[in-house]
Amino acid sequence: MSRTVMVGYEIEKMNALANYMRERGAAIQSKVPLGWPGRVDARKSMEACMVAKTLDETLCNLDTVLEYHAGRMHKMAEATEAGAATGLAMDVANATAVQQAPTR
């Protein structure tokens, strides 16, 4: 036995969420690379220092984490926009079908 599930959605809120996620992703992406360009100068001036090397490696790893999360936020924004576009298309199709339905 199959069941029909109705999903409520608000296209304006979905688009607002997509814009918010995109802005947050861009804000995170703007922080990459961390500590730049100072960390390059520090690493060059302290080549023999293990602390400088370890700090630079840690910051590189954190850059990777930030890029990952920024990318996920951009993908979430795209998926949300796609869902809003699909919902809008369904609304238009349903409205058209209702308007074209024969009257008794």
C-alpha positions in Angstrom: 0.0 0.0 0.0 1.4 3.4 -1.0 0.9 6.6 0.9 1.0 10.1 -0.4 2.9 12.6 1.6 2.3 16.3 1.3 5.2 18.6 1.8 4.7 22.2 2.8 7.3 24.6 1.5 7.7 28.4 1.2 9.7 29.3 -1.9 10.7 32.8 -0.6 12.1 31.3 2.7 13.9 28.6 0.7 15.5 31.2 -1.5 16.4 33.3 1.6 18.0 30.2 3.2 20.0 29.5 0.0 21.3 33.1 0.0 22.1 32.9 3.6 24.1 29.7 3.2 25.9 31.1 0.2 26.9 34.2 2.1 28.1 32.2 5.1 30.1 29.9 2.8 31.7 33.0 1.1 32.5 34.4 4.6 34.2 31.2 5.6 36.0 31.0 2.2 37.3 34.6 2.7 39.3 33.4 5.7 41.3 30.9 3.7 44.3 30.8 3.9 44.5 31.5 7.6 47.3 33.8 8.8 48.3 34.8 5.2 50.8 36.3 4.3 52.3 36.5 7.7 52.6 32.8 8.1 54.8 32.5 4.9 57.1 35.2 6.2 57.3 33.5 9.6 58.1 30.1 8.1 60.8 31.5 5.8 62.4 33.5 8.6 62.4 30.6 11.0 63.2 27.6 8.7 64.9 25.7 11.5 62.1 26.2 14.0 59.9 23.2 14.5 57.2 25.4 16.1 56.9 27.5 13.0 56.8 24.5 10.8 54.2 22.7 12.9 52.1 25.9 13.1 52.2 26.3 9.3 51.2 22.7 8.9 48.3 23.1 11.3 47.1 26.2 9.6 47.2 24.3 6.2 45.0 21.6 7.7 42.6 24.2 9.1 42.5 25.8 5.6 41.4 22.4 4.3 38.6 22.1 6.9 37.4 25.6 6.2 37.3 25.0 2.4 35.4 21.8 3.0 32.7 23.5 5.1 32.5 26.4 2.7 32.0 24.0 -0.1 29.3 22.1 1.8 27.4 25.4 2.4 27.6 26.3 -1.3 26.2 22.8 -2.2 23.4 23.2 0.4 22.6 26.6 -1.2 22.4 25.0 -4.7 20.3 22.1 -3.5 17.9 24.5 -1.7 17.6 26.7 -4.8 16.9 23.6 -6.9 14.2 22.6 -4.5 12.6 26.0 -4.6 12.7 26.0 -8.4 11.1 22.5 -8.5 8.4 23.7 -6.0 7.7 26.8 -8.1 7.5 24.7 -11.3 5.0 22.3 -9.6 2.9 25.3 -8.4 2.8 26.7 -11.9 1.9 23.3 -13.4 -0.8 22.7 -10.8 -2.3 26.2 -11.3 -2.3 25.6 -15.1 -4.0 22.3 -14.7 -6.7 23.8 -12.4 -7.3 26.6 -14.9 -7.6 24.3 -17.8 -9.8 21.8 -16.0 -13.2 21.4 -17.6 -16.0 23.0 -15.6 -19.4 21.3 -15.2 
